[in-house]
Structures are given as structure tokens and as C-alpha cells.
Amino acid sequence: MMGPAHSLSGAAAWLGVGAATAAAGHPMPWPVLLAGALICAGAALAPDLDHKAATISRSFGPVSRWLCEIVDKLSYAVYKATKKKGDPRRSGGHRTLTHTWLWAVLIGAGTSALAITGGRWAVLAILFVHMVLAIEGLLWRATRGSSSDVLVWLLAAASAWIIAGILDQPGQGASWLFTEPGQEYLWLGLPIVLGALVHDIGDALTVSGCPILWPIPVGRKRWYPIGPPRVMRFRAGSWVELRVLMPVFMVLGGVGCAAALNVI
């Protein structure tokens, strides 16, 4: 999938979680619903950190381009070191390490650990990074071109500061789900895990599939490309993604949001 569809699917997924928790009698505070949807939308772009031409590679200027090159090489090295006889030869690391369940869990756990040990500035940094990615993904038409980068960063910084300020207020969400002292913002890793997994599932629907299960081997392959039957797959950026899936994600997100807020 392309960046906009990934971000929409991430936001819709978190809003669906909000609807599920409301149905279970434990509704999310609205700031958690909003922050989680934006974080999940941003996190749904992050697995493409192994792709030099992905949206995330352009989001933070030279820093993100440099990081993408490193992750691409790291992913390729891990692929070569762990592949089985049935795995094909590759020339790069795209859709390998960062497109697995293990990567999603590790990144989410690392984010939660950073949030509870790093204090307010760590939380602001986590929010800022994912606000930038969410803006780049959800408002892709308005953020094209390098001239918009500074505006995106300023908007993301302002959004992160405002959202963190609201979450810090009593009962507004800093201690959502994890209520013990010292566990504030432990939940921040959850939308990041979800966003990464939604990204992987989206890529699994495309022609190439996605090795979500690594390092669990499937037959003669450790990097088995999970996906539906070939006839049900589509090419990234095709009309199926743009005219079918993206509108579906918008509708599901709207319904999930309304249900999460007990509007329906």
C-alpha cells in the first residue's frame, strides 16, 4: 500500500479499538482516542523505514533519509543471515525485518519504556514524531514538496504540545489502562504496535505479500510472504486501493469514532 492508505487504515484501526472498549464498558477518554488515532496513523507509515523512497524517508529531511539507508542495510543483513533455502535472493531490505510482528512488538515496547522513563520530553518527542508522520500521511496532497516541511514540523510540534497538555490533566488519559504510579503514558506503545501490524496486513494484501510471521518458518521459507489468494491481491497504488479501500477506511473510522464517543 501507499502512505495515505496506510495512515487511514491506522487511524481507523485505533478508532475501532475505541469503539470496542466503549462496547465493553470501558470507554477511552476522548484525548486518548484522538492521540491514539493520530499516533497509529503515523506508526502505520513507520515500517517503510526500510524504503528510501517512502513517505517517512522525506518526513524529517536528511535525518530520515540517512536513517532509512541504515535500516535498509540492517534489514538486508538480517535477511541474509536468517533466510532458509526456499527464500529468494534479494538486493535490498524492503519488506523484511520492519514488516514483521516481532519488529512491531519491539518498537511498541521500546516506546512504552521510553515514555515512562524519559519523562515529559520523551512523551513530547514520541508525539511529535508521530504527528509529523500522521500529517504527512493523512494530508498528503497538502504536504507535497520540501517547502512544506517546516510548516508540517511546526504544526506537529504545536499539536504534540497541546495534546500532551490535555492528557496530563487529571482523568484525561495519561494514566489510561495502566493506573499504577509511574505508569503514566505506558499505553503509548499500543497504537504504535497496532499501526505497524495494520501496515503489515495492508502490504500482505498486495501482490508481493508480507513476511509478518518472521522468524517463524513456514515450510522451506523463514520469510514467507503472507497474503490472500493471488486473485484477491492488488498492486500498491492501484484503483482498488485508491477508490475502494481508502473510502472504506474513512467510513470505518467515522463509524468507529462515533461508537467510541457513544454517539451511536
Beta strands, then each sheet from edge to edge (+ up, - down):
end
